[in-house]
Amino acid sequence: EIIYADKGRARIEAVTSSPRALEGGRPTAVNLGETHPWLESNQGHEMAAVIERNATKSADGQTRTLANTNAYEPGEDSV
């Protein structure tokens, strides 16, 4: 789903859970929702790395990221 704002100049877009599909994007803001289950075994670490790389590609390096999570399991190695 895509939500447009500011007469089409801005948008909020839900994206895939596949890190490969996100590679190369240039976001201006990213909300990382519920990162506690992002594990190595389900490509969560790769997803976080792709988002970080994409954030550095934005114009003037101005991308903002915000991670939201519930309580994580200690020792689980989530993002």
VOBA-1610 file (N, C-alpha, C; in pm, whole numbers, padded with zeros to 5 digits, always signed):
BEGIN
Glu+00084-00117+00000Glu+00000+00000+00000Glu+00089+00124+00000Ile+00048+00226-00074Ile+00119+00353-00079Ile+00022+00464-00041Ile+00064+00549+00050Ile-00015+00665+00091Ile+00058+00789+00043Tyr-00010+00873-00036Tyr+00051+00994-00090Tyr+00013+01115-00006Ala+00103+01213-00001Ala+00080+01337+00074Ala+00145+01452+00000Asp+00117+01572+00044Asp+00178+01693-00012Asp+00162+01699-00164Lys+00038+01677-00209Lys+00004+01683-00352Lys+00089+01587-00435Gly+00117+01469-00380Gly+00190+01367-00453Gly+00341+01376-00442Arg+00393+01476-00371Arg+00539+01491-00361Arg+00599+01404-00252Ala+00517+01348-00165Ala+00566+01262-00057Ala+00480+01138-00051Arg+00538+01029+00000Arg+00460+00907+00012Arg+00511+00822+00128Ile+00421+00742+00180Ile+00454+00639+00278Ile+00425+00507+00209Glu+00523+00420+00208Glu+00509+00296+00133Glu+00550+00176+00218Ala+00459+00081+00233Ala+00494-00045+00297Ala+00575-00126+00196Val+00679-00192+00243Val+00766-00264+00151Val+00775-00412+00187Thr+00838-00485+00100Thr+00856-00629+00114Thr+00946-00664+00231Ser+00942-00787+00273Ser+01032-00833+00378Ser+01158-00897+00320Ser+01179-00881+00190Ser+01296-00938+00124Ser+01408-00834+00115Pro+01522-00859+00177Pro+01634-00764+00169Pro+01678-00737+00026Arg+01681-00839-00058Arg+01726-00820-00197Arg+01635-00725-00274Ala+01506-00731-00247Ala+01412-00643-00318Ala+01429-00497-00277Leu+01482-00472-00159Leu+01499-00335-00110Leu+01633-00274-00148Glu+01728-00355-00189Glu+01863-00307-00219Glu+01859-00194-00320Gly+01929-00086-00291Gly+01943+00025-00386Gly+01847+00140-00365Gly+01752+00127-00274Gly+01658+00236-00251Gly+01726+00357-00188Arg+01660+00472-00198Arg+01711+00595-00137Arg+01601+00660-00055Pro+01571+00605+00061Pro+01462+00659+00142Pro+01502+00789+00211Thr+01403+00865+00254Thr+01430+00984+00334Thr+01401+00958+00481Ala+01316+00860+00509Ala+01287+00819+00647Ala+01246+00673+00646Val+01287+00600+00748Val+01255+00457+00757Val+01209+00427+00899Asn+01094+00361+00912Asn+01046+00315+01041Asn+01062+00163+01044Leu+01153+00115+01127Leu+01178-00028+01139Leu+01084-00081+01247Gly+00978-00147+01206Gly+00877-00192+01301Gly+00907-00329+01358Glu+00897-00340+01489Glu+00910-00469+01558Glu+01037-00543+01520Thr+01151-00488+01556Thr+01280-00548+01518Thr+01324-00662+01609His+01253-00687+01719His+01297-00795+01808His+01297-00933+01743Pro+01213-00964+01642Pro+01224-01094+01578Pro+01316-01094+01455Trp+01387-00984+01430Trp+01479-00979+01316Trp+01606-01054+01355Leu+01617-01177+01313Leu+01729-01264+01350Leu+01812-01298+01228Glu+01931-01352+01250Glu+02015-01399+01140Glu+01942-01508+01061Ser+01872-01596+01132Ser+01806-01711+01069Ser+01691-01673+00976Asn+01633-01555+00991Asn+01523-01514+00903Asn+01558-01390+00821Gln+01685-01368+00798Gln+01740-01258+00718Gln+01720-01121+00783Gly+01692-01117+00912Gly+01673-00990+00980Gly+01799-00905+00983His+01914-00969+01004His+02040-00894+01006His+02071-00838+00867Glu+02044-00919+00763Glu+02068-00872+00626Glu+01974-00756+00593Met+01848-00765+00638Met+01752-00657+00615Met+01801-00528+00680Ala+01847-00536+00804Ala+01897-00417+00874Ala+02018-00358+00801Ala+02106-00444+00749Ala+02224-00396+00678Ala+02185-00326+00547Val+02089-00381+00474Val+02043-00319+00349Val+01981-00183+00379Ile+01900-00174+00482Ile+01838-00047+00517Ile+01944+00056+00554Glu+02044+00014+00629Glu+02153+00106+00666Glu+02230+00153+00543Arg+02260+00061+00452Arg+02331+00101+00328Arg+02247+00197+00246Asn+02119+00166+00230Asn+02031+00253+00153Asn+02021+00392+00216Ala+02017+00398+00348Ala+02006+00526+00417Ala+02127+00615+00387Thr+02243+00557+00371Thr+02363+00637+00343Thr+02366+00686+00199Lys+02281+00632+00112Lys+02277+00672-00028Lys+02184+00790-00053Ser+02108+00831+00045Ser+02011+00938+00024Ser+02081+01071-00001Ala+02005+01162-00058Ala+02060+01295-00087Ala+02113+01359+00040Asp+02237+01400+00038Asp+02303+01467+00151Asp+02310+01383+00278Gly+02285+01253+00268Gly+02293+01165+00384Gly+02195+01203+00494Gln+02078+01250+00456Gln+01982+01302+00554Gln+01873+01203+00595Thr+01885+01077+00560Thr+01782+00980+00598Thr+01775+00963+00748Arg+01652+00954+00799Arg+01629+00927+00941Arg+01574+00787+00955Thr+01622+00713+01053Thr+01568+00580+01081Thr+01522+00574+01226Leu+01415+00500+01248Leu+01360+00482+01381Leu+01322+00336+01396Ala+01377+00270+01497Ala+01345+00129+01523Ala+01251+00120+01642Asn+01141+00051+01623Asn+01044+00026+01730Asn+01046-00122+01763Thr+01043-00155+01890Thr+01042-00296+01926Thr+00978-00317+02062Asn+00939-00439+02087Asn+00895-00481+02219Asn+01017-00540+02289Ala+00997-00598+02403Ala+01109-00660+02476Ala+01169-00773+02393Tyr+01299-00774+02382Tyr+01369-00879+02308Tyr+01410-00990+02404Glu+01447-01103+02348Glu+01498-01216+02428Glu+01649-01199+02442Pro+01701-01181+02561Pro+01846-01171+02578Pro+01915-01295+02520Gly+02022-01272+02446Gly+02097-01381+02386Gly+02043-01429+02253Glu+01931-01376+02209Glu+01870-01421+02084Glu+01937-01361+01962Asp+02015-01253+01980Asp+02088-01187+01872Asp+01996-01123+01769Ser+01890-01058+01818Ser+01802-00986+01727Ser+01864-00851+01695Val+01808-00785+01594Val+01862-00657+01549Val+01849-00553+01656
//
